[in-house]
Amino acid sequence: MPERRQEHRRKVLRYAVATSEHPHHRVRCVVKDLSEGGVQLVGEHVDGFEADFTLEADCFARPVRCRAIWRRHHALGAKFLEAPVLLEDLTHVRPDAVAPGTAPRQGALILD
């Protein structure tokens, strides 16, 4: 299948919370990957989330508005409705993100 993405995605594992306004609903999830224009979320209830929502994650300086573009079992792809302000340079792997043979620590950044 040909690649349809227009922007490079970076693999990131960050805990996040997505919140919808109507009805008010909060879902804990993980930011799986991130690009300049959007994000992929994974979590138990993200595939049933409404179209527009606010995403909070520790890699963003402030919550960012998003719109769901696609949904699959336990996954959701969304575009940013406003440019996110990142708190750190996502082009480098933090050396403390994952120790060999262990799971990522909470908030760890993992890039390929």
C-alpha positions as CSV (number, residue, x, y, z in Angstrom):
1,M,0.0,0.0,0.0
2,P,1.5,3.4,-1.0
3,E,2.5,5.8,1.8
4,R,-0.1,8.6,2.1
5,R,1.5,10.6,4.8
6,Q,2.8,14.1,3.8
7,E,4.9,14.5,6.9
8,H,7.5,12.4,8.7
9,R,6.2,10.7,11.9
10,R,8.4,10.2,14.9
11,K,7.8,7.2,17.2
12,V,7.0,8.6,20.6
13,L,5.6,6.9,23.7
14,R,4.0,9.5,26.0
15,Y,1.1,9.2,28.4
16,A,-1.7,11.5,27.5
17,V,-5.3,12.4,28.3
18,A,-7.9,13.2,25.6
19,T,-10.9,15.2,26.6
20,S,-14.1,15.8,24.6
21,E,-16.6,18.6,25.4
22,H,-19.9,17.1,24.2
23,P,-20.4,14.9,26.2
24,H,-17.6,15.6,28.6
25,H,-15.4,12.5,28.4
26,R,-11.8,11.9,29.5
27,V,-9.7,9.0,28.1
28,R,-6.3,8.0,29.2
29,C,-4.1,7.0,26.2
30,V,-0.6,6.9,24.8
31,V,0.8,9.2,22.1
32,K,2.3,6.5,19.8
33,D,3.7,8.7,17.1
34,L,3.8,12.4,16.3
35,S,4.3,14.5,13.2
36,E,4.1,18.3,12.6
37,G,0.5,17.9,11.6
38,G,-0.9,15.2,13.8
39,V,-0.7,12.4,16.2
40,Q,-1.6,8.7,16.6
41,L,-3.1,7.7,19.9
42,V,-3.6,4.2,21.3
43,G,-5.7,3.2,24.2
44,E,-8.6,1.1,25.2
45,H,-11.3,3.7,24.4
46,V,-9.8,6.0,21.9
47,D,-11.5,4.4,18.9
48,G,-14.9,5.5,20.2
49,F,-13.9,9.1,20.8
50,E,-15.8,12.0,19.2
51,A,-14.3,14.0,16.3
52,D,-12.9,17.1,18.1
53,F,-11.1,16.8,21.4
54,T,-8.3,18.4,23.5
55,L,-5.1,16.4,24.0
56,E,-2.8,16.9,27.0
57,A,0.6,15.2,27.2
58,D,3.8,16.0,29.0
59,C,5.6,16.6,25.7
60,F,3.3,19.6,25.0
61,A,3.6,23.0,26.7
62,R,-0.2,23.4,26.7
63,P,-3.2,21.3,25.7
64,V,-3.7,21.1,21.9
65,R,-7.0,20.9,20.0
66,C,-7.3,17.9,17.6
67,R,-9.7,16.4,15.1
68,A,-10.0,12.6,14.6
69,I,-9.3,11.5,11.0
70,W,-9.3,7.7,11.3
71,R,-10.1,5.1,13.9
72,R,-9.2,1.5,14.3
73,H,-9.4,-1.0,17.1
74,H,-7.8,0.8,20.1
75,A,-6.2,3.4,17.9
76,L,-7.0,6.9,16.5
77,G,-5.2,9.2,14.1
78,A,-5.8,12.9,14.5
79,K,-4.7,16.2,13.0
80,F,-3.8,19.2,15.0
81,L,-6.2,22.1,14.8
82,E,-3.6,24.3,16.2
83,A,0.2,23.9,16.2
84,P,1.4,22.2,19.4
85,V,4.2,23.7,21.4
86,L,6.7,21.0,22.2
87,L,8.6,21.1,25.5
88,E,11.6,19.2,24.2
89,D,13.5,18.5,21.0
90,L,12.0,15.3,19.7
91,T,14.8,14.6,17.2
92,H,17.1,13.0,19.9
93,V,16.6,9.9,22.0
94,R,16.9,10.5,25.7
95,P,19.5,8.0,27.0
96,D,17.5,7.3,30.1
97,A,14.3,6.5,28.2
98,V,14.6,2.7,28.3
99,A,17.0,0.4,29.9
100,P,17.8,-2.8,28.0
101,G,15.3,-5.5,28.8
102,T,12.9,-3.3,30.6
103,A,9.6,-1.4,29.9
104,P,9.7,2.3,29.2
105,R,9.3,4.4,32.4
106,Q,6.3,6.7,32.6
107,G,6.7,9.7,30.3
108,A,9.7,8.1,28.5
109,L,10.4,9.3,25.0
110,I,11.4,6.6,22.5
111,L,12.4,7.3,18.9
112,D,13.6,5.0,16.2
